[in-house]
Amino acid sequence: MKPEGNPQGKGLVMVLQQIAAAAPSEIRPKPAEQALVDYWCSSLVLSAAFKFRVSPDQTYYLYHVKQVWQLSLISPDEWGSRQPGAFVATCMLQRDMTWKLVFASDLPESARLALVAFLEAFQARATESDTFDELLPDYIAELPYQQRVLASALKRSLQHSLQLAGDNGLGLLEAAVQGQLAISR
C-alpha cells in the first residue's frame, strides 16, 4: 500500500522559506484610511499577471493589456513602440509588503475605466464582508503561487499596522464600505 500525498513533506521547506522571505518588515502604525489605500493598490498589483519573484524596493511597471492587468520589469521607455498595452503605473513593493503606485499622468480612457471597474468590484466585496478576515482572506485560490504568498504577507502587514494604530480591522472595513476611495478624471 502506497502512502497518500507527500508523507515526508518534500517541498515544504522551500514553501516555508518563501513565506518567511515575504514576511513584512518595517511595519508602522497606519490609520484605517491609509491601510485602505495600501490594500487597494496592493490588490490591484496582485491581480496582475506576472511570473517572476518580486523584491522590496525594486521598481515594476503596471500595464493594462487586452482587459488584463500585467506587471512587468520593463519600463515604457524600454518597451518603446513594442509596449504591450496602456502604461498605468510605476509600482514599488514596500518593506511592509504593501505596494506604492505612481499612476501615469496620461492614463488612457480604457485604463481609467478599468481602474474604476476594479475599484467598484473592490468596494462591492468590502460591502459584502462582515469581518476583516472576509475582506482580507488568508487564501485566494484563483491567484498564482507568488501572488498568494504576497497576499498572505499583505494581510499580516495590514493587520499589524492597524493593531499598532489601535484598530482591530473594523476601521479599515468601515472605510472601505463607506467608499472612501475614488478615481478622478
N, C-alpha and C positions, 0 to 999 in steps of 0.2 A: 504494500500500500504506500503510495507516494503522499508526502505531506502537501497540504494545500498552500498556495500562495508563496510567501517568502519567509520561511521559518527562521533563517539566520539573520534576517533584517538587512540583507545586502542592499547597498544603495542608500540606506537610511542615513549613514554618516554624512554623505555628500549633501543630502537634503537638509539635514540639521546644520551643516556648515553654511549653506546658502541662506538659510533662515537667520542664523546668527550674524552673518555678514550684512544682512539687510536690517538689522536692529537699529532703531533710531538712536542717534546721539545728539548731544546739544539741545535737548528738549527744554523749552522755556514755557512759562505760563502764557496762554492765549485766551483772549476773550472769545465768546461764542461766535461773534461776527467774523473775526479773523480766522478762526478754525473752520467756519463755513466756507469762506473764500478758498482757503487752503484745500479743503475737502473737494470742492467743486473743480478747482484747477487740477488737482491730482486725479480725480475721477476722469476728467477729460483725457489726460495723458494716458492713464491706464486703460482706457477704452480703445486707444490707438493700436494699430498693428505694428509690432516690432519684434524682431527675433534676435536681439542682442542683449547682453547684460549691461545695465546702466550703472553708473557710479555717481556718487555725490560730487558736486562742484564741477561737473562737466556740462558742456552746452550741447543741446539737441534741438532739433527743428521739427515743428508740427506742421503737417500739410493736410489738406482736405483733398482726397483723390477719389474721384468717382463715388461719392457718397460714403467714403470710408476715411476715418482719421488714420494718419500714418506718421509715426515718429521716425526721424532719420538722423543719421550722423552728419549728413551733408547739408551745408547751408544753401540758401537760394543763390548766392553768388557763385558757389562752386558748381551748382547744377547748371547755371547759365540757361540756355534755351531748352535744355533737356529736363527742366524742372517737372516733377511728376504730377503736380497739381497746384492748387492755390496754397501759397505760404500763409500760415495762420499765426504762428507764434514761435518765439525763441523760448526754449524750456531749460530749466536747470533743476536737477534733483538736489534739494537741500539736505543738510546733515540730519535733520529731524525727519527725513523721508517724505516730506511734502514737496510738491513741485511749485516752482515760481515760474510764471509765464509772463512774457512781454509780447503783447499782441502787435501784429503788423499794423502800421498806420494806414496802409492802403488795402484793407481787407476787402476782397471781392464780395459782392452781394450774396453769392451762393454759399460762401463760407460763413458769412454773418448769419444767414438764415439757418444753416446747420448748427451754429452755436446756440441760436435761440431755441431750436428744437431740442438740443441736448439739455439746455437749462430747464426747459419746460418738463422734460422727462425726469430730470433730477428732482425738481420741486414736486412733481406728482408722486415720485417714490417716497419723498420725505413726508408728504401728506398722508400716505398710506402706512407709514411706520409709526408704531406705538411706542417704541423704545429706541434708545441709542444703538443697541445691538442690531435691531432690524434695519436701521438706517446705514450702519457700517457693519455688514456681515463679516464673519470670520472667514468664510469660504464662498467664492463665487465660481461655480462650476464652469461657466462659459469662458472664463478668462484663461489664456495660455499660462503655462507654469510660471514664467518670470513675472508676469503681471500679478498672479496670485500671491507670490512671495512679497512683492512690493505692496499689494493691497493689505496684506496682513500687517506689514510693518507700518503702513499708514494708519491703520486703526489703532495700533498700540501707541503711536506717536500722538495722535489726536486725543486719545483717552488720557494719556499722561499730561499733556498740555492743558487740557480742560481741568483735570484734577488739581494741578498746580495752581490754577486760577480760581479754584473753589467751585467748579461746575461739575456736576455728575453726568453731563451729556445732555441734560434736558434743555439747557440754553441753546446748544447747537441745533437740536431738533426743533425747538420753538423758532429760532431764527430762520431755519430752512422752510418751515411750514408757513411762516409769515411772508415768504417770498422776498427776502431782503437782498437777493441778487437780481441784477438786471443787465441786459445787453443794450448798450446805447448805440445810436446810429453814428 
